[in-house]
Amino acid sequence: MIAGIHDFICPPSSAYEMRAAMPNTSLWELRESGHLGHIEQAAEFASSVPDFIHNTETGKRK
């Protein structure tokens, strides 16, 4: 997950709760953005994507 710490639409506390419920989840915090982190901190957002893709586990479909 990627969360802007100044997000008032989906506050960081929601991201912390989701991370706690999903133990294999990573959380990147964008320190200078709100809900539009991909715009407000585009470079930081973009740099988190390769880590996300590399560390994502794939599920098996039944």
C-alpha positions as CSV (number, residue, x, y, z in Angstrom):
1,M,0.0,0.0,0.0
2,I,1.0,3.6,-0.5
3,A,-0.4,6.2,1.8
4,G,-0.1,10.0,2.0
5,I,0.2,11.0,5.6
6,H,-1.9,14.1,5.0
7,D,-4.8,12.2,3.4
8,F,-8.1,13.2,4.9
9,I,-10.2,11.0,2.5
10,C,-8.4,7.7,3.4
11,P,-6.4,8.6,6.5
12,P,-3.1,6.8,7.3
13,S,-4.9,5.1,10.3
14,S,-6.9,3.2,7.7
15,A,-3.7,2.0,6.0
16,Y,-2.3,0.9,9.3
17,E,-5.4,-1.1,10.0
18,M,-5.3,-2.7,6.6
19,R,-1.6,-3.6,7.0
20,A,-2.3,-5.1,10.5
21,A,-5.0,-7.3,8.9
22,M,-2.8,-8.4,6.1
23,P,0.6,-9.4,7.6
24,N,2.4,-9.8,4.2
25,T,1.5,-6.2,3.2
26,S,4.1,-3.5,2.8
27,L,3.2,0.2,3.5
28,W,5.0,3.1,1.9
29,E,4.2,6.5,3.4
30,L,4.4,9.6,1.4
31,R,5.4,12.3,3.9
32,E,4.4,15.4,1.9
33,S,1.1,14.3,0.3
34,G,-2.5,13.7,0.8
35,H,-4.9,11.6,-1.2
36,L,-3.2,12.3,-4.6
37,G,0.3,11.1,-3.7
38,H,0.9,9.9,-7.3
39,I,0.6,13.5,-8.4
40,E,1.8,15.4,-5.3
41,Q,5.0,13.3,-4.9
42,A,5.2,11.6,-8.3
43,A,8.9,10.7,-8.1
44,E,8.6,9.1,-4.7
45,F,5.4,7.3,-5.8
46,A,7.1,6.0,-8.9
47,S,10.2,4.8,-7.0
48,S,8.0,2.7,-4.7
49,V,6.3,0.8,-7.7
50,P,9.3,-1.4,-8.6
51,D,9.7,-2.5,-4.9
52,F,5.9,-3.2,-4.8
53,I,6.0,-5.3,-8.0
54,H,9.2,-7.2,-6.9
55,N,7.8,-8.0,-3.4
56,T,4.3,-8.9,-4.4
57,E,3.3,-12.5,-3.9
58,T,1.0,-13.9,-6.5
59,G,-2.0,-15.9,-5.4
60,K,-3.1,-19.2,-7.0
61,R,-6.5,-19.2,-8.6
62,K,-8.7,-22.2,-7.7
